[in-house]
Amino acid sequence: MNENNSWFKVVIPHLDNFTAGEIFGTEENVIGRKVSCSASELKEIKSRMGYRLVFKVVSVSESECKADLESLMLSREQVGRLVRHNVSKMDVVIPVTIEGKPYAVKVLCAINKAENKYKKAVKREIKDFVEAEVKGAKLKDVFTDAMTNKTQNKLHEKLEKIYPTRVAEIRAITPRS
């Protein structure tokens, strides 16, 4: 066993120095690794159950690593609870740029069985809404609004004017390559 290995505390400066956990390794091999935690562990953000945050280590100093927000994902179990029988499920993937970095926002929308023209109108509205929401926004704000359901509530209200929706949920915010 290499004697340079040690435990590093993973700190997220964007979230008021939130500690996401610990990681084992050397200063060289820790950079670039990912750490995940439940969004409900964030004390200052009252998020809903089912969201996982992923952080990527970007720098190391002594016994501490600094990490950035990488992605946000809704668990598969939570998605299963949202979509019921006799409902059209639509997954809409919107490529966006947040703080100069390319991301993909994945939105899950469940509506009653509908004609294709209504589905197309709903998809178009989702795309326009998400692009407008993230334009000029900070990454932390986009993640926080998604975890606290603010974005979903606004989207649901907008979609109700086009066609009755059962669910409008941000399923994931992930980096694009």
FENDA-V533455 format. One record per helix or strand of 2 or more residues. SS is the DSSP state (a for helix, b for strand). FROM is the first residue (numbers start at 1). TO is the last residue. Records with the same first field share a line. If there is no record, write none. Layout:
SS = FROM-TO / FROM-TO
This chain:
b = 6-12 / 18-25 / 34-38 / 51-61 / 64-74 / 87-98 / 101-112 / 165-175
a = 13-15 / 27-30 / 39-41 / 76-82 / 116-134 / 139-147 / 150-160
